[in-house]
Amino acid sequence: MTEQISLGMPQLPAPGYPADVRARLEEDARAIVARYPDSRSALLPMLHLVQSEEGHVTRTGMAFCADVLGLTTAEVTAVATFYTMYRRKPSGDYQVGVCTNTLCAVMGGDAIFDELKEHLGVGNNETTEDGKVTLEHIECNAACDFAPVVMVNWEFFDNQTPESAKKMVDDLRAGRTVEPTRGAPLCTFKETARILAGFPDERPGAVEATGGAGPASLVGLRLAKGEQPHHRIVHPRGESPGQNPPGQNPPGQNPPGRSSSGQVEDAGRDETSGQEGK
């Protein structure tokens, strides 16, 4: 008996945006395309633009990008499905990304991610029932010197613990103000997507608040400039605070058998001749 295989109905073309939404997006799209000598180079910010409309990149959004840029939907889909910053299904107002790459993982990132999954009742890339938080693990947040790091809508929350991370998501869901460790104040994921499309962040003080690298990131630069680094905070393995490293004597104490000038004090040996004294 031959088994019949059903390939299913072919997918219908994506519906278009309502006329007013399309007109508004077309105006924004023209501003984006004008930045580039070749229109196809505008695809990445265009995808952020359509993501800012619905909170994820829909088939309608990809068809819009293809139409405006003169590309095929296959070309647009290939890019939209390659980069993880483009969401492919409805998600929350706040994307909470926990770094679980090597350094963050061993510093507590794995524990943070596991406890957040249990606390929120969701798995990786899933959204809470209230639509507020989407939880995901991220391979690297590019902030290893502040590990373990959590990002919310691509703003940094440094040196996190399971307790601080759980309080943060609780505050987000309750609508309370949550301040990143550094960088601009939080906004919704849709608002973040529009900023990533290249449109200015018009919130008062937001641009000035972005700041720069944190102190831990600048240690190497300070050393390269010959500046004095901070005192050691983490002591070498096996050494307790206040204990001198092997081979180093306490301040003001000379090594055995040597004077303050560094000369050998052993009267029983002549260092110049190598002969034993008589």
C-alpha positions in Angstrom: 0.0 0.0 0.0 1.4 3.3 -1.1 1.5 6.0 1.7 0.1 9.4 0.5 2.0 12.4 1.5 0.2 15.7 1.7 2.3 18.8 1.0 -0.5 21.0 2.4 -2.0 24.2 0.8 0.5 26.7 -0.6 0.9 29.7 1.6 -1.1 32.7 0.4 0.6 36.0 -0.2 1.1 38.2 2.8 -1.6 40.8 3.4 -0.6 44.4 2.9 -0.5 47.1 5.5 -3.6 49.3 5.9 -3.3 52.4 3.6 -2.5 54.8 6.4 0.1 52.6 7.9 1.8 52.0 4.5 1.8 55.7 3.7 3.6 56.4 7.0 6.1 53.6 6.6 6.8 54.6 3.0 7.7 58.1 4.2 10.1 56.6 6.8 11.5 54.2 4.2 12.3 57.0 1.8 14.4 58.6 4.6 16.2 55.4 5.2 16.9 54.6 1.6 18.3 58.1 1.0 21.2 57.3 3.3 22.6 54.7 1.0 24.0 54.8 -2.6 22.4 51.5 -3.3 18.8 50.9 -2.0 19.4 47.2 -1.1 21.9 48.4 1.5 19.0 49.8 3.4 17.5 46.4 4.2 18.8 46.0 7.8 17.4 49.3 9.0 14.2 48.7 7.0 13.7 45.4 8.9 14.0 47.3 12.2 11.5 49.8 10.9 8.8 47.2 10.2 9.7 45.5 13.5 8.9 48.8 15.2 5.4 48.6 13.7 4.3 45.2 15.0 6.9 44.2 17.5 8.3 41.5 15.2 9.1 41.0 11.5 6.0 39.7 9.9 5.5 38.4 6.4 3.7 41.7 5.7 6.7 43.6 6.8 9.1 41.5 4.7 6.9 41.9 1.6 6.9 45.7 2.2 10.7 45.7 2.4 11.0 43.7 -0.8 8.6 46.0 -2.6 10.3 49.2 -1.6 13.8 48.0 -2.2 13.2 46.0 -5.4 14.2 42.7 -3.8 12.5 39.3 -3.8 10.8 38.1 -0.6 13.3 35.2 -0.6 16.2 37.7 -0.3 14.5 39.6 2.5 13.5 36.4 4.3 17.1 35.1 4.1 18.4 38.2 6.0 15.5 38.5 8.5 15.9 34.9 9.5 19.7 35.1 9.8 20.0 37.9 12.5 18.6 37.1 15.9 17.8 40.8 16.6 14.8 40.4 14.3 12.0 38.7 16.1 9.9 36.3 14.0 6.9 35.9 16.3 5.0 38.2 18.6 7.0 39.1 21.7 6.9 41.2 24.8 7.4 44.9 25.5 10.8 44.0 27.1 13.3 41.6 25.6 15.3 40.2 28.6 18.4 38.6 27.3 20.7 36.7 29.7 24.2 36.1 28.5 25.0 32.4 28.8 28.4 32.5 27.0 31.4 31.1 28.8 32.4 33.9 31.1 29.0 35.0 32.1 27.9 31.4 32.5 30.6 30.5 35.0 30.1 33.9 36.8 26.4 33.1 37.3 24.6 33.6 34.0 23.4 30.0 33.8 21.9 30.3 37.3 20.2 33.6 36.4 18.7 32.2 33.3 17.4 29.0 35.0 15.9 31.0 37.9 14.2 33.5 35.5 12.7 30.7 33.5 11.2 29.2 36.7 10.2 32.6 38.1 8.5 33.8 34.9 7.1 30.4 34.0 8.5 30.6 30.4 11.2 28.9 28.4 13.8 30.3 26.1 12.3 32.7 23.5 8.9 32.6 25.2 6.8 35.5 26.5 4.9 35.9 29.7 1.1 35.7 29.6 0.7 39.5 30.2 2.8 40.2 27.1 5.4 42.2 29.1 8.6 40.1 29.1 10.2 37.8 26.5 13.1 35.8 27.9 16.0 34.5 25.9 19.6 33.5 26.3 22.1 35.4 24.3 25.5 34.1 23.3 27.4 37.3 24.1 26.3 40.8 25.3 29.8 42.2 24.6 30.3 43.2 28.2 32.5 40.4 29.6 34.1 42.7 32.2 30.8 43.2 33.9 29.8 39.5 33.9 27.2 38.2 34.5 25.3 40.6 32.2 21.6 40.9 31.4 20.2 43.1 28.6 16.7 44.6 28.4 15.9 45.9 25.0 19.7 46.1 24.4 20.4 48.2 27.5 23.0 46.9 30.0 22.3 45.5 33.4 25.7 44.6 34.8 26.9 42.4 37.5 23.6 40.7 38.0 22.5 38.0 40.5 19.4 35.8 40.3 17.8 38.0 43.0 18.5 41.3 41.2 17.3 39.8 37.9 14.1 38.6 39.4 13.4 41.9 41.0 14.1 43.6 37.7 11.6 41.6 35.7 9.0 42.0 38.5 9.4 45.7 38.3 9.1 45.7 34.5 5.8 43.7 34.7 4.4 46.0 37.4 5.2 49.1 35.3 7.7 50.4 37.8 10.7 52.5 36.6 13.7 50.3 35.9 17.1 52.0 35.3 19.9 50.3 33.4 23.3 50.1 35.0 24.6 52.4 32.2 23.2 53.8 29.0 19.9 55.4 28.0 16.7 55.0 30.0 14.6 52.0 28.9 11.9 52.2 26.3 9.7 49.6 24.8 10.9 47.1 22.2 9.0 48.8 19.4 10.6 52.1 20.4 14.0 50.5 20.5 13.5 49.0 17.0 12.7 52.5 15.6 15.9 53.9 17.1 17.8 51.0 15.6 16.3 51.9 12.2 18.3 55.1 12.5 15.7 57.5 13.7 16.6 59.9 16.6 15.8 59.1 20.2 13.7 62.2 21.0 13.3 61.6 24.7 14.7 64.4 26.8 18.2 63.5 28.0 18.2 60.1 26.5 21.2 60.7 24.1 23.3 62.4 26.8 22.6 59.4 29.1 24.2 56.9 26.8 27.7 57.7 28.1 30.7 55.5 27.3 32.6 52.5 28.4 32.5 51.7 32.1 35.7 51.7 34.3 36.3 48.0 34.0 36.4 48.3 30.2 39.0 51.0 30.3 41.7 49.3 32.5 43.7 48.2 29.4 43.5 51.6 27.9 44.8 53.2 31.1 47.6 50.7 31.3 48.6 51.5 27.7 48.7 55.2 28.5 51.0 54.5 31.4 48.4 55.4 34.1 48.4 53.8 37.5 45.9 50.9 37.6 43.5 50.4 40.4 44.7 48.4 43.4 44.3 44.7 43.0 40.8 43.7 44.2 40.9 39.9 43.6 43.9 38.3 45.3 45.9 35.6 43.7 44.6 32.1 44.3 45.5 30.8 47.7 46.5 34.2 49.0 44.4 35.8 51.7 44.0 39.6 52.0 47.0 41.1 53.7 49.2 38.2 52.9 52.3 38.9 50.8 52.8 37.0 47.5 55.5 34.3 47.6 59.0 35.9 47.5 57.8 39.3 48.6 58.6 40.6 52.0 56.4 42.8 54.1 57.0 46.6 53.6 60.0 47.8 55.5 61.5 44.3 56.1 64.6 43.3 54.2 65.2 39.8 52.8 67.1 37.6 55.1 70.8 38.2 54.9 70.6 41.5 53.1 70.9 45.1 54.2 68.8 48.0 53.1 71.3 48.7 50.4 71.0 45.1 49.1 74.4 44.0 50.2 75.0 40.6 51.6 75.3 40.7 55.4 76.7 37.2 55.9 80.1 37.8 57.5 81.1 34.2 56.9 81.3 34.6 53.1 83.3 37.0 50.9 81.0 37.8 47.9 83.9 39.4 46.0 86.2 36.4 46.1 83.8 33.6 46.7 86.1 32.4 49.5 84.9 31.5 53.0 85.9 34.1 55.6 88.5 33.2 58.1 
